[in-house]
Amino acid sequence: MSYLLRLVVPDRPGSLGAVATALGTTGADIVSLDVLERGDGFAVDDVVVDLPAERLPDSLITAAQTVPGVRVESLRPFSGALDTHRELDLLDALARAAEGTAAKLLAAELPRAFSGGWAVVLDCVPGGWQVVAASEAAPSLQGVDLPWMPLAAPRLLPSEDGWLPGRWRDMAVEMMAAPYGGEGCAVLLGRSGGPAFRRSELMRLAHLAGIASTVANLPPA
């Protein structure tokens, strides 16, 4: 079984090695690692590990936190592997996409690029907005008020925001949104149960969505 650990690690030589050694005591194999943020003496890392079926997932938390200064921010099951090339692959696919399919492709592929659960592309219409495309796991937005639409700038949408429906807050639905397409339109990325999206992830989404918007509107080669 594969798991995704989000770790806050002291940003000093040897810290990751010590974490790898500690995780190894559980029988876990590290599959991939993605550094999300660095600053204030700490780094935030997403680590995908394979854990033998007979070992409990909580053993990963216990092992990682034996390393001084290490904190486990979240642990969740994970399918696939973190791969930063997915963003380049997505842009290439958008450039080759048939006319009118870019939004659907973006919604389908963004969760894989950001370890998210689902994505929705929102378009602006007179007096409001509409869903243009949504990934398979996306929740219905029918009847949900989105007070931040139309979207003027990238923003984090944490699960404690008051506008979220109660059932979404209960599920700890974490979201972030970035402009995509026409003025005020957006792509919305979410996941249930955390961890919360970080500012570095928001900036990546904004950068990718901006490029994707341009690429999707390029004339055919």
Secondary structure as GFF3:
##gff-version 3
##sequence-region A 1 221
A	DSSP	beta_strand	2	10	.	.	.	ID=ss1
A	DSSP	alpha_helix	15	24	.	.	.	ID=ss2
A	DSSP	beta_strand	29	39	.	.	.	ID=ss3
A	DSSP	beta_strand	42	50	.	.	.	ID=ss4
A	DSSP	alpha_helix	58	64	.	.	.	ID=ss5
A	DSSP	beta_strand	71	77	.	.	.	ID=ss6
A	DSSP	alpha_helix	85	96	.	.	.	ID=ss7
A	DSSP	alpha_helix	102	114	.	.	.	ID=ss8
A	DSSP	beta_strand	118	125	.	.	.	ID=ss9
A	DSSP	beta_strand	128	134	.	.	.	ID=ss10
A	DSSP	beta_strand	155	157	.	.	.	ID=ss11
A	DSSP	alpha_helix	166	170	.	.	.	ID=ss12
A	DSSP	beta_strand	173	179	.	.	.	ID=ss13
A	DSSP	beta_strand	186	192	.	.	.	ID=ss14
A	DSSP	alpha_helix	199	216	.	.	.	ID=ss15
###
